[in-house]
């Protein structure tokens, strides 16, 4: 497995490299220290999994991950952080990250990478305990008061779960163009800028 590590703490990044390379099946293709380097190195090396911190000077890991996933929808990003902030978790899910684990759970890093590489989504135990609350699909918010239809609510839930337009189209038996039109209309009705803001709006108003 080819892994790209990005963390603005050089000591942490090099420690992660040492841990991963102890496993003969792991190859660390590069180590970066910023969101900008994450984007550049991903383009250069096309790793199997990008293991990245969230809080970094300048461009955050979430901002970098979003840019990478827009250009490379197949990218597999696993976030490794010391912060269990609801908004970070929501945004990581919304942009399509494959996992979010805490640095304290260092023994789980290699298994998490292996799971993400195999196509699974991975969240640390502390985060899993939060997911029932964060990921409840039955919203309490009355969207009809904002002119949002039941079909548009379905679209919002799919976006909040991190699905791409193509996946939403497959789930709801719509064309990708129709999904795009729905999302544009929803954003306009809710006066939101993008799908990340839409996902955060959804979780805040469950």
C-alpha positions as CSV (number, residue, x, y, z in Angstrom):
1,X,0.0,0.0,0.0
2,X,1.4,3.4,-1.0
3,X,0.7,6.1,1.6
4,X,1.1,9.9,1.6
5,X,1.5,11.4,5.1
6,X,0.7,15.1,5.7
7,X,1.1,16.7,9.1
8,X,2.4,20.2,10.0
9,X,4.2,18.7,13.0
10,X,7.4,17.4,11.4
11,X,8.2,15.1,14.4
12,X,4.7,13.6,14.2
13,X,5.0,13.1,10.4
14,X,8.3,11.4,10.7
15,X,7.1,9.2,13.6
16,X,4.1,8.1,11.5
17,X,6.5,7.3,8.6
18,X,8.6,5.1,11.0
19,X,5.5,3.3,12.3
20,X,4.1,2.6,8.9
21,X,7.3,1.5,7.3
22,X,7.8,-1.1,10.0
23,X,5.0,-2.9,8.1
24,X,6.5,-4.5,5.1
25,X,3.3,-4.0,3.1
26,X,3.4,-0.2,3.6
27,X,5.4,2.3,1.5
28,X,5.4,5.9,2.4
29,X,5.7,7.7,-0.9
30,X,6.2,11.2,0.6
31,X,5.8,13.3,3.7
32,X,4.2,16.8,3.6
33,X,3.7,19.5,6.2
34,X,0.9,21.6,4.7
35,X,-2.4,21.5,2.9
36,X,-0.7,22.9,-0.2
37,X,1.9,20.1,-0.1
38,X,-0.9,17.6,0.3
39,X,-2.5,18.8,-3.0
40,X,0.8,18.9,-4.8
41,X,2.1,15.5,-3.5
42,X,-1.2,13.8,-4.2
43,X,-1.0,14.9,-7.8
44,X,2.6,13.8,-8.0
45,X,2.4,10.4,-6.3
46,X,-1.3,9.3,-6.6
47,X,-1.1,7.3,-3.3
48,X,-3.5,4.6,-2.4
49,X,-4.3,6.4,0.8
50,X,-3.7,10.0,2.1
51,X,-3.2,10.1,5.8
52,X,-3.6,13.7,6.8
53,X,-3.9,16.0,9.8
54,X,-6.8,18.5,10.0
55,X,-5.5,21.6,11.8
56,X,-2.5,23.0,9.9
57,X,-1.1,26.4,9.4
58,X,-2.5,28.1,6.3
59,X,-4.7,25.7,4.4
60,X,-6.3,23.1,6.7
61,X,-6.4,19.4,6.0
62,X,-10.2,19.6,5.4
63,X,-9.7,22.4,2.8
64,X,-6.9,20.4,1.1
65,X,-9.0,17.2,1.2
66,X,-12.0,19.0,-0.4
67,X,-9.8,20.3,-3.3
68,X,-8.2,16.9,-3.8
69,X,-11.6,15.1,-3.9
70,X,-13.1,17.5,-6.4
71,X,-10.2,16.8,-8.8
72,X,-9.7,13.1,-7.8
73,X,-13.1,11.7,-6.6
74,X,-11.5,8.3,-6.2
75,X,-9.0,9.6,-3.6
76,X,-9.1,7.8,-0.2
77,X,-8.4,10.2,2.6
78,X,-8.0,9.2,6.2
79,X,-7.9,12.0,8.7
80,X,-5.7,11.6,11.8
81,X,-6.2,14.3,14.4
82,X,-6.2,15.2,18.1
83,X,-9.5,17.1,17.7
84,X,-12.9,15.5,18.0
85,X,-14.9,18.5,16.9
86,X,-18.4,17.9,15.6
87,X,-18.0,20.4,12.8
88,X,-14.7,18.7,11.7
89,X,-16.4,15.3,11.7
90,X,-19.4,16.6,9.7
91,X,-17.2,18.3,7.1
92,X,-14.9,15.3,6.8
93,X,-18.0,13.1,6.0
94,X,-19.5,15.8,3.8
95,X,-16.4,16.1,1.5
96,X,-16.2,12.3,1.2
97,X,-13.3,11.4,3.4
98,X,-13.0,7.7,4.2
99,X,-12.1,7.9,7.8
100,X,-11.4,10.1,10.8
101,X,-9.4,8.7,13.7
102,X,-7.7,10.2,16.7
103,X,-3.9,10.4,17.0
104,X,-4.1,8.9,20.5
105,X,-5.3,5.6,18.9
106,X,-1.9,5.0,17.4
107,X,-2.3,1.2,17.5
108,X,-5.3,1.6,15.2
109,X,-3.6,3.6,12.5
110,X,-2.3,0.7,10.3
111,X,-5.6,-1.3,10.6
112,X,-7.5,1.9,9.7
113,X,-5.3,2.4,6.6
114,X,-5.8,-1.2,5.5
115,X,-9.6,-0.9,5.9
116,X,-9.7,2.4,4.0
117,X,-7.5,0.9,1.3
118,X,-10.0,-2.0,1.0
119,X,-12.9,0.4,0.5
120,X,-14.3,0.7,4.0
121,X,-15.0,3.8,5.9
122,X,-13.3,4.0,9.3
123,X,-14.0,6.1,12.4
124,X,-12.3,5.9,15.8
125,X,-14.3,4.5,18.7
126,X,-14.8,7.9,20.3
127,X,-16.1,9.2,17.0
128,X,-18.3,6.2,16.4
129,X,-20.0,7.0,19.7
130,X,-20.9,10.4,18.3
131,X,-22.2,9.2,15.0
132,X,-25.7,8.0,16.0
133,X,-26.3,11.6,17.1
134,X,-24.6,13.2,14.1
135,X,-25.7,10.9,11.4
136,X,-29.4,10.4,12.4
137,X,-31.3,10.3,9.1
138,X,-34.6,11.4,10.6
139,X,-34.5,15.2,10.7
140,X,-36.6,17.1,13.3
141,X,-36.2,20.4,11.4
142,X,-39.3,21.4,9.3
143,X,-37.8,22.1,5.9
144,X,-41.2,22.8,4.4
145,X,-41.2,26.1,6.2
146,X,-38.3,27.1,3.9
147,X,-40.0,25.8,0.8
148,X,-37.9,22.5,0.7
149,X,-39.8,19.5,-0.8
150,X,-39.6,15.9,0.5
151,X,-37.4,15.0,-2.5
152,X,-35.1,17.9,-1.8
153,X,-34.8,16.7,1.8
154,X,-33.7,13.3,0.5
155,X,-31.0,15.1,-1.6
156,X,-29.9,17.0,1.5
157,X,-29.6,13.8,3.5
158,X,-27.5,12.2,0.7
159,X,-25.2,15.2,0.5
160,X,-24.8,15.2,4.3
161,X,-23.8,11.5,4.2
162,X,-21.0,12.4,1.9
163,X,-22.3,10.9,-1.4
164,X,-21.2,12.3,-4.7
165,X,-23.7,13.5,-7.3
166,X,-23.2,10.3,-9.2
167,X,-24.0,8.2,-6.1
168,X,-27.0,10.3,-5.2
169,X,-28.3,9.9,-8.8
170,X,-27.9,6.1,-8.5
171,X,-29.6,5.9,-5.0
172,X,-32.6,8.1,-6.0
173,X,-32.9,7.0,-9.6
174,X,-32.2,10.4,-11.0
175,X,-29.8,11.8,-13.6
176,X,-26.6,13.5,-12.4
177,X,-27.8,16.7,-14.1
178,X,-31.1,16.5,-12.1
179,X,-29.1,16.1,-8.9
180,X,-27.0,19.1,-9.7
181,X,-30.1,21.2,-10.4
182,X,-31.7,20.0,-7.1
183,X,-28.6,21.0,-5.1
184,X,-28.3,24.4,-6.8
185,X,-31.9,25.1,-6.0
186,X,-31.6,23.9,-2.4
187,X,-28.5,26.1,-1.9
188,X,-30.3,29.1,-3.2
189,X,-33.4,28.4,-1.0
190,X,-31.2,28.1,2.1
191,X,-28.8,30.9,1.1
192,X,-25.8,28.6,1.4
193,X,-22.6,28.6,-0.6
194,X,-21.7,25.0,-1.1
195,X,-22.5,21.4,-0.2
196,X,-20.2,21.5,2.9
197,X,-22.3,24.3,4.3
198,X,-25.4,22.3,3.4
199,X,-24.2,19.3,5.3
200,X,-23.4,21.4,8.4
201,X,-26.8,23.1,8.1
202,X,-28.4,19.7,8.1
203,X,-26.6,18.4,11.2
204,X,-27.2,21.6,13.1
205,X,-30.9,21.4,12.4
206,X,-31.7,17.8,13.0
